[in-house]
Amino acid sequence: MLHEILSGRAPSDVFRRIFAADTMMSNVRLGEMLGDEFVELNSEAVQLVWHWMGPGKTQGLSDASLDGLLLPIFRDSGYSVPDWDK
């Protein structure tokens, strides 16, 4: 499912769908999955996911902030991604 990010789907949208499919998912595990899937990403991307205000959290990065911060990291890491749509 994470490969959808490279097709233009916003990471926050993909992440929320993962949380909906797996109620035991955590931001930490999601960050690990992102790093495993996209090995060229730096650790900052994983840390952003950790600090994202995912389902059940009351504090953290908003969806728009997370998506906006991840886009240049993906591109700087050599991934060709279009602007993400919500």
C-alpha positions in Angstrom: 0.0 0.0 0.0 2.9 2.4 0.7 3.8 2.4 -3.0 0.7 4.5 -3.6 2.7 7.4 -2.3 4.9 7.3 -5.4 1.7 7.5 -7.5 0.6 10.7 -6.0 -1.6 9.7 -3.0 -0.8 11.8 0.0 1.1 9.9 2.7 -1.4 10.9 5.4 -4.2 9.4 3.4 -2.2 6.1 2.9 -1.3 6.0 6.6 -4.9 6.5 7.7 -6.0 3.7 5.4 -3.3 1.5 7.0 -4.5 2.4 10.5 -8.1 1.6 9.5 -7.0 -1.8 8.2 -4.9 -2.6 11.3 -6.2 -1.4 14.6 -3.0 -2.5 16.3 -0.8 -0.1 14.1 1.2 2.5 15.9 3.1 5.6 14.6 6.4 3.9 15.5 5.6 0.8 13.5 4.3 2.8 10.6 7.6 4.8 10.6 9.5 1.5 10.5 7.4 0.3 7.6 8.1 3.6 5.7 11.8 3.2 6.2 11.7 -0.4 5.1 9.7 0.4 2.0 11.7 3.5 1.0 15.3 2.7 2.0 16.7 5.9 0.5 14.7 8.1 2.9 16.6 9.7 5.7 15.7 9.1 9.4 13.9 12.5 9.4 11.0 11.0 7.4 10.6 8.3 10.0 10.7 10.8 12.8 8.0 12.9 11.1 5.7 9.9 11.0 6.4 9.3 14.7 5.2 12.9 15.4 2.2 12.8 13.1 -1.2 13.2 14.8 -2.5 9.9 13.6 -5.7 8.2 14.7 -6.2 8.3 18.4 -3.6 11.1 19.0 -4.5 14.5 20.2 -1.1 16.2 19.5 1.3 16.1 16.7 1.7 17.1 13.0 -1.4 17.7 11.0 -2.0 15.7 7.8 -1.2 18.8 5.7 2.0 19.5 7.7 3.2 15.9 7.4 2.5 15.7 3.7 4.2 19.0 3.1 7.3 18.1 5.1 7.6 14.6 3.5 7.4 15.7 -0.1 10.8 17.4 -0.3 12.4 14.6 1.7 11.1 12.0 -0.9 12.4 14.1 -3.7 15.8 14.9 -2.1 16.2 11.1 -1.6 15.8 10.5 -5.3 12.2 9.4 -5.4 10.2 10.8 -8.3 6.9 11.7 -6.8 4.2 14.1 -8.2 2.6 16.7 -5.9 0.4 14.8 -3.5 -3.4 15.1 -3.8 -5.7 14.6 -0.9 
